[in-house]
Amino acid sequence: MPLHPTVIRVTERIRERSHVSRLAYLARIRQAGEAGGGAARARVSCTNLAHAMAATPANDKLVMREQRAPHLGIVSAYNDMLSAHQPLEQFPAFIKRAARERGATAQFAGGVPAMCDGVTQGQPGMELSLWSRDVIAQSTAIALSHAVFDGALMLGVCDKIVPGLLIGALAFGHLPTIFVPAGPMTSGLANDEKGRIRQRYAQGLIGREELLAAEMQSYHGAGTCTFYGTANSNQMLMEVMGLHLPGSAFITPGTPLREALTTAATRRLLDICVPGPSHTPIGEIVDECAIVNAIVGLLATGGSTNHTLHLVAIASAAGIVIDWTDFDELSSATPLLTRMYPNGQADVNHFHAAGGMGLLIRELLDAGLLHDDVRTVMGHGLRAHVAEPWLDEGCLAWRAPPAVPGDRSVLRGAAEPFQVDGGLRLLTGNLGRAIFKASAVKPEHRVVSAPARVFDSQSHMLAAFKAGELDRDVVVVVRFQGPRANGMPELHQLTPSLAVLQDKGLRVALVTDGRMSGASGKVPAAIHVWPEALDGGALAFVRDGDVVRVDAGAGTLDVLVDAASWALRERAAAPTGVADTGGGRELFAAHRRGSLCAEQGAITWAA
């Protein structure tokens, strides 16, 4: 199937826009890769090398001294707080063993921070969440800066962690690199029941004990949270970009297949570390076509809106410039092929059982919506990732994915999509530019025009809801939540309350310069609005009672105030002191000051 004309057009536009910066990036990584020859550790001094291997086992020292076999660096986001990352504790042992079996060596190069957005929701720590991505990128660079590694394995799963690892790895784009996932936890409480209980709690109909019991049934063991939020969107992206072994994203932890895939990732990295035709630097994999494939994968699965930030940042790290118009145009041509919570009731385990990533990639390739002519960790061509792993008498093998989806309520082919577009819309108007996740919102709720109620914090909005002040048609505006104001926290706490109002038959929408991310749900929301209020964006001039119109069909976001009255308005003052100190926020003042806007990925390292 020839490539879809929209995919061709957007790819060529990105390539043209990125020409100078991409050439500069490739020149930089190729110079780094060509600086010397042979094993990387042969290019450091004897003192450097002695330090690097001082604590290694005797046999590893012998191999490292010979400077013939590859030496791998492991960068891990392991911690016990994140259920998704707890299984990573065991992975370095698997990797080192697999390397030794091939006559090579591996070292734990460094750990990176990994915070759980599920723990910090609505807490001061959430205002550090977005900045953790760039800190992780910097930590990855520090781990790899020792310059003794011939390849790297990235161990991470969740929200800002995989983007941060990838940005850091791209700074060392001359190194072959494979991402190693941990897999989702087994399915728990059904998502519709979880949502129902959260709404009952928001209404005051049940207490904290009943809510906590339900949440513990949802988040109950090791592995990634099973809803299709940012963490699982990350895993999808790594596969569709060719940075995982095929089909490895959604294999549950603690299983023989999961261990076999981790071992196989090590062996494959050793194959692509060796100088010659198989040598595959990560900076060569992540090109314009891979970025377009990532956007298409995100749209086809109804993935996390966080990636309208993170993919921009990832692309920038590889010298590639993308914007929200690219997402919007690709969305118009990309069919929605999955229904996973919050876009449906199924979870990622159901998706995997229905055919998973292998079937999804095949359908998108056959429809001309993905570039096949790309490099991946498996070699040349994305079609190598149309496969699912299994154990054949205890040995890892790959087979073709099912011919048809096993459950059409969860996964469909490109000829029979859930909807003909990807459901991610760019909204523009006199309030700025914003993202709207239409795939999670029923068609009858995609256009809302109602008087505004304006808040400068989510706590004030929740207090107004509990006081009954929002029981009417309303567009809730929550401003001063952008990256420069307070780190652009996720505002998940607002969803149950707004859903209660919507379920009463009221016309409700949210407009904010903050984030809703992977849990963007059934309430229409114009998010990531920029210019943000703190930078003089129009949200700072909106007043209670102004009619705001959110129209996902037309792609518009406007406040309906006559120009003369608007011109006389003064900008609302930002809340003072709230995001400046406490909970570590004082340490990130430079990030807030230096952040680029949301459409530029809210990055701090290029400011």
VOROTI-53776 format. One record per residue (C-alpha): residue in three letters; z, x, y. Coordinates in steps of 0.02 Angstrom, whole numbers, plus 50000, padded with zeros to 5 digits. Each point is the difference from the previous one (the first is absolute). Example, Ala and Ser with C-alpha at 12.3 -4.5 7.8 and 13.67 -1.06 7.14 Angstrom:
2
ALA503905061549775;SER499675006950172;
END
This chain:
607
MET500005000050000;PRO499525007450170;LEU501385002050127;HIS500384985050108;PRO499215001950173;THR501684997750086;VAL500755014149897;ILE498525011050046;ARG500114995550184;VAL501875002750017;THR499945016349901;GLU498615006950107;ARG500914995050159;ILE501595008649941;ARG499005015549950;GLU499155000750169;ARG501624997050096;SER500895013549897;HIS498645013049997;VAL500835013350107;SER501794997749938;ARG499494999149817;LEU498985016050011;ALA501475008850083;TYR501174993949862;LEU498845005649860;ALA499765017050082;ARG501895002150010;ILE500374995849819;ARG498525009949934;GLN500595015150095;ALA501734997749924;GLY499254998549826;GLU498905015350019;ALA501365011350070;GLY500085012149856;GLY499594994849823;GLY500834997749833;ALA501754993249987;ALA500814995350166;ARG501545010449964;ALA498905015549991;ARG499754998350188;VAL501845001550046;SER501035015950008;CYS501055006149855;THR501574995350097;ASN499324982550028;LEU499584998049816;ALA501675006949942;HIS500894987050105;ALA498874986249933;MET500365003749818;ALA501775006950009;ALA500794984849916;THR498614996049876;PRO500235002149812;ALA499505016949930;ASN498424993849915;ASP499424991550160;LYS500285016350093;LEU498865009049879;VAL498624987250026;MET500215000150188;ARG499965019150007;GLU498355000349906;GLN499244989550139;ARG498684992349887;ALA500534982349955;PRO500224986650134;HIS501714997050076;LEU500354981950050;GLY501144993450135;ILE500964983849976;VAL500444989950155;SER501124985349960;ALA500804985350091;TYR501284997649861;ASN501634991650042;ASP501154987549917;MET499994987650144;LEU498204994749974;SER499744991349835;ALA498185005450005;HIS500475018350019;GLN501475001249881;PRO498835003249850;LEU499295015250090;GLU501585009749956;GLN499275003749828;PHE498215004050053;PRO500195018550049;ALA500585003949823;PHE498464991349927;ILE498875009450121;LYS500755017149969;ARG499884997549812;ALA498184994750011;ALA499575014950110;ARG500845012349880;GLU499064992549854;ARG498405005250090;GLY500645017450043;ALA500324995450181;THR501544997150107;ALA500694986850117;GLN501424999950126;PHE500914986650095;ALA499335004650172;GLY501004987850104;GLY500764983050019;VAL499564987750137;PRO501084986150073;ALA499714982649932;MET500844985150080;CYS499984982449931;ASP499374986850120;GLY500784986949887;VAL501725007450037;THR499725002450186;GLN499214983050041;GLY500804993350158;GLN501125015450015;PRO499925014350126;GLY499275011249864;MET498394989850001;GLU499625007650170;LEU499815016949913;SER498864993349864;LEU498315002950080;TRP500505017250061;SER500495004849823;ARG498145000649959;ASP499685014450120;VAL501625008649948;ILE499414998949819;ALA498325007550050;GLN500905014350086;SER501175002449852;THR498505000749883;ALA499225013350110;ILE501605010049996;ALA500044999049809;LEU498215006349988;SER500155012950138;HIS500635013149878;ALA498165002749955;VAL500285004749818;PHE499284984149924;ASP498274997249927;GLY500214981249991;ALA501274986550037;LEU500704984349921;MET500654986750118;LEU501384988949930;GLY500294984550104;VAL499744981350003;CYS500694989950144;ASP499574994450174;LYS499895014850120;ILE500205012749861;VAL498275000649922;PRO499125000150170;GLY501175013950056;LEU499695010149842;LEU498134997850020;ILE499995005050183;GLY501015015549956;ALA498875004149853;LEU498464998450111;ALA500745013450113;PHE499785011149847;GLY498344991949956;HIS499365015649913;LEU501214996649856;PRO499524988949853;THR501314986249999;ILE500394985249888;PHE501184985650041;VAL501184994949861;PRO500744982450004;ALA501554993349913;GLY499464982049970;PRO500754982850033;MET501614992849932;THR499814986049875;SER499814982450071;GLY501564991050058;LEU500344983750090;ALA498404990450038;ASN499405002950178;ASP499904981650046;GLU501814997649946;LYS500545015450098;GLY499144993250156;ARG500794982949976;ILE501755007349989;ARG499735010850155;GLN499474984750099;ARG501534990249940;TYR501115014350058;ALA499135000350169;GLN500394981450017;GLY501825002949956;LEU499854989749839;ILE500645013849887;GLY501165014850023;ARG499845018749987;GLU500605000749820;GLU498584988949937;LEU498735009350105;LEU500595016949935;ALA499924993949820;ALA498174995050025;GLU499565016350086;MET500785009949858;GLN498924990549876;SER498475004950103;TYR500475018450024;HIS500825004149836;GLY499485016849929;ALA499075016450018;GLY498244999250069;THR499084993350150;CYS500404982750067;THR498714989149915;PHE499334990050148;TYR498385006450077;GLY500715008250154;THR499705017150075;ALA500675009849850;ASN498804992149876;SER498605000150128;ASN500285018850008;GLN499735001449814;MET498414989750007;LEU499355011350140;MET500345016149905;GLU498964993449855;VAL498554993450102;MET499965016450097;GLY499945009749836;LEU501685008950022;HIS500854992849845;LEU499535001449819;PRO499054984049957;GLY501084984749970;SER501655009050029;ALA500664989850147;PHE500834985549912;ILE500685006949836;THR501874996649994;PRO501215014850004;GLY500995006149852;THR498584996949877;PRO499045012349890;LEU498394995650093;ARG500795004150169;GLU500575017149937;ALA498305003249922;LEU499144996450166;THR501155011950093;THR499635013649874;ALA498144996450009;ALA500035000950190;THR500695017749986;ARG498665005149876;ARG498634992550108;LEU500645009050154;LEU499935016449906;ASP498184996249958;ILE499514997150181;CYS501015014950066;VAL498915012749914;PRO498675007850114;GLY498284993649956;PRO499054983549995;SER501544989949950;HIS501045006250147;THR500414984550103;PRO500995001950162;ILE500814984050062;GLY499235002250172;GLU498274998449920;ILE500504984149907;VAL500674990950153;ASP498384997950097;GLU499214985750097;CYS499454991249840;ALA501735001249923;ILE500784992650157;VAL498774985449997;ASN500384997449815;ALA501854999550044;ILE499744986750134;VAL498934989549881;GLY501315001449863;LEU501354994650122;LEU498984984950054;ALA499464994849826;THR501814999449943;GLY500814992550154;GLY501025015950023;SER501315005150125;THR499634998950186;ASN500995016350017;HIS498415008649948;THR499144995150161;LEU501175013650064;HIS500125011849853;LEU498155001049953;VAL499615004050182;ALA501275014249994;ILE499395006249830;ALA498205000150060;SER500515009450158;ALA500845013449894;ALA498315002949916;GLY499045000550165;ILE499364982049981;VAL500134986950138;ILE500164981649954;ASP500604984750094;TRP500414981649972;THR498214994650034;ASP499535009449840;PHE501304990249902;ASP499404983650077;GLU498175002849961;LEU500335005549822;SER501134984949977;SER498554988550041;ALA499025007249853;THR501405002849873;PRO500514985749885;LEU501834997249960;LEU500155003049812;THR501884999249971;ARG501444988250029;MET501655009450000;TYR501584995950096;PRO500044997650150;ASN498194994249983;GLY500414990749840;GLN501414998549874;ALA499525013549873;ASP500665017850006;VAL499185016849965;ASN500474999249816;HIS498994984049984;PHE498575008350093;HIS500035014949883;ALA500044988849846;ALA498524990050067;GLY498895015450007;GLY500775010450137;MET499225014050100;GLY498615004249877;LEU499304982450006;LEU500234998750188;ILE499085016550033;ARG498594995049882;GLU499764983350088;LEU499955008050172;LEU498815013649943;ASP498844987549916;ALA499994989650160;GLY499495015150104;LEU501625000050097;LEU500665017149950;HIS499195017150013;ASP499765007149825;ASP499265016350065;VAL501685008050036;ARG501085013949930;THR501614995449912;VAL501315009549901;MET498974995449845;GLY498415007850066;HIS498504991850083;GLY499844981350012;LEU501274986150022;ARG499384991349843;ALA501065012249900;HIS501464989550061;VAL499334984249917;ALA501195003049856;GLU501714995549938;PRO501185012049911;TRP500784996749831;LEU500835009549858;ASP498885002249849;GLU501195004849859;GLY501125008250129;CYS498615009050093;LEU499454995350175;ALA498264992650008;TRP498984989150117;ARG498994984649960;ALA498944987850097;PRO500944986350092;PRO499784982049941;ALA498284992350026;VAL500804985150089;PRO501694997850084;GLY501384994749882;ASP500734988050130;ARG498834992950132;SER501474993850102;VAL500455018250034;LEU498375010049992;ARG498194994950013;GLY498285007749997;ALA498985002750158;ALA498874985149957;GLU501464987750005;PRO501255006250131;PHE501524991050064;GLN499185000750170;VAL498395007850061;ASP500825012050123;GLY501465011949994;GLY501094989450113;LEU500505013750121;ARG499494995950178;LEU499995009450162;LEU500594988850142;THR499525004250178;GLY500334991450165;ASN501015001150159;LEU501575004049899;GLY499205015649924;ARG499395004849827;ALA500954994749843;ILE499894998649812;PHE500064983249910;LYS500164998849810;ALA499054983949967;SER499975002449811;ALA501854995449993;VAL499834984850114;LYS499294983049953;PRO498444995250099;GLU500894985750088;HIS501255012250075;ARG498785013050066;VAL499834992350172;VAL501574996650101;SER500114995650184;ALA501754996350063;PRO501285004450135;ALA500765017249984;ARG501825004349973;VAL500255018150046;PHE501295012049926;ASP500335018450024;SER500835002149830;GLN499944992149829;SER501874996650005;HIS499784988950154;MET498614990549912;LEU501064996949846;ALA501444993950108;ALA498844987750086;PHE499384993749832;LYS501774997249937;ALA500414990650161;GLY498534988149969;GLU499085005850156;LEU498365002949908;ASP499794983149916;ARG498334996450082;ASP498235006550006;VAL500245017850059;VAL499235017250009;VAL501435012249980;VAL499695015850100;VAL501085014949948;ARG499605014650114;PHE500615017750036;GLN499815003549814;GLY498575012550013;PRO500045018349949;ARG500445006550173;ALA501354986850026;ASN501045001249843;GLY498935007249860;MET499064984049953;PRO501214993049871;GLU499484987449869;LEU500584982550045;HIS500144992349827;GLN501604991050045;LEU499004988150108;THR498904993449859;PRO501224988149909;SER500524991850164;LEU498224997750061;ALA499494993749828;VAL501354986650011;LEU499264993850164;GLN498245000249929;ASP500554990349846;LYS500654986450116;GLY498214997250057;LEU500205009350165;ARG498635011150072;VAL500775017349998;ALA499365017850026;LEU500725017250034;VAL499305012350127;THR500785017350005;ASP499675018350036;GLY501085003749846;ARG499534999849816;MET500104987649857;SER499155011549873;GLY499794996849816;ALA501094984650002;SER498934991150129;GLY500134982349935;LYS499434982250025;VAL500454998850185;PRO498565004750116;ALA500425016350089;ALA499085010650127;ILE500815016949974;HIS499845018050061;VAL499514993150171;TRP499485013950118;PRO500155005150137;GLU501814997649953;ALA501194991850123;LEU500865016350046;ASP498335007550054;GLY499634985750117;GLY499134989349871;ALA499734981650037;LEU501454994849887;ALA501165006550136;PHE499334986650119;VAL500124984949884;ARG501344987250046;ASP500824985749905;GLY498894984750004;ASP498345009450020;VAL498734992949879;VAL499455013649878;ARG498504997549886;VAL499845009649836;ASP498304996749923;ALA499585009749842;GLY498354990849981;ALA499355005350170;GLY500945016649995;THR500884996950165;LEU501765002250070;ASP500284992850173;VAL501314993450118;LEU499314984950093;VAL500625003450175;ASP498894999150155;ALA499515016750071;ALA500804997250170;SER501714996149927;TRP499875014449877;ALA499605012450138;LEU501644995750088;ARG501095003649849;GLU501155014849984;ARG500155009549838;ALA501584996249903;ALA501195014649988;ALA500245007749830;PRO501724998649920;THR500965015850039;GLY500985010749880;VAL499694989449846;ALA498875012149908;ASP500615015950081;THR501555004649900;GLY500924996149840;GLY499445000849821;GLY499075016250033;ARG498844992250129;GLU500455012950130;LEU499165013349893;PHE498324991150013;ALA499854998250189;ALA498555012350002;HIS499094989649869;ARG500174984450106;ARG499415008950157;GLY498555008849914;SER499324986349888;LEU498204994750014;CYS499634981449999;ALA499954989149845;GLU498115000549984;GLN500085019050003;GLY501214999549854;ALA501585002050105;ILE499915018449957;THR501135012750086;TRP499295016349935;ALA498354998650096;ALA500754993950163;
END
